[in-house]
């Protein structure tokens, strides 16, 4: 059901999704102030934001992105779905941590802050302690334990036994859903290494809401500007800085987008509005109805499977859409 974009219709939205309906040029990769929110994500993992970031490095995903996780006494991941206070946790990295080929020193720290708490500093040098029985969704394994000080900090903040752990890339593998993308791995995101969203989709949604919301509700780590709203649903293959990405699955949304990331208070929006025009009933009427709401596209990077030099994409890089499907009903979800 894939179509080659070069042969797609040049009338209206052709799969590329240019606002003027043409099939020319490209879109821009854009990283706004909170494209990688400082706050803990749905899986309880800190996601990083870098103001005026110039590039990101990645292996399985972007460097530093969703490598840490807060777990309970049984090793199960905490999430904003049950612990919305995690939205108020802020994390900072040294500026040099985003430099090409940079390696941590004994004086390099992940700095963690939260209301009413002293600052917690966690060394970026990998710890030697191991936490067994860590689990995220269907995956379970061992992780690197960040120690008692971090444990006490999060236990105090959440009011229950907690530990901070880091994914151990040396000994552990966590594959994505093989029915959608075979051979790709992740660390501690919900499911996939990359989540793409367009500014056009955010703008279209905000026009329908009584109170506009920030993109940090949705936690994408790639934001594209210059295209029609929701056209990213259709993208099957795209290229950024000579790297090939595949759109493998529409992103179904959970409760987390309803949580205000500034005060950790949950409401009914934006889900109440999204369900009216972004539900499976509306977008995929002939398919199995599961009450899902879609916003954004999960990606994998073909080049992450190969070794060699660091893979880098830069803010402002053009995004070329190479293949797309005709409609949401033809996209995997």
Buried (B, 14 or more C-beta within 10 A) or exposed (E): EEBEBEEBEEEEBBBBBBEEBEBEEBBBBBBBBBBBBBBBBBBBBBBBBBEEBEBBBBBBBBBBBBBBBBBBEEBBBBBBBEBBBBBBBBBBBBEEBBEEEBEBEEEBBBEBBBEEBEEBBBBBEEBEEEBEEBBBEEBBBBBBBBBEEBBBBBBBBBEEEBBBBBBBBEEBEBEBBEEBBEEBBBBBBBBBBBBBBBBBBBEBBBEEEEEEBBBBBBBBBBBBBBBBBBBBBBBBBBBBBEBBBBBBBBBBBBBBBBBBBEEBEBEEBBBEBBBEEBBBBBBBEEEEEEEBBBBBBBBBBBBBEEEEEEBBBEBEBEBBBBBBBBEBBBBBB
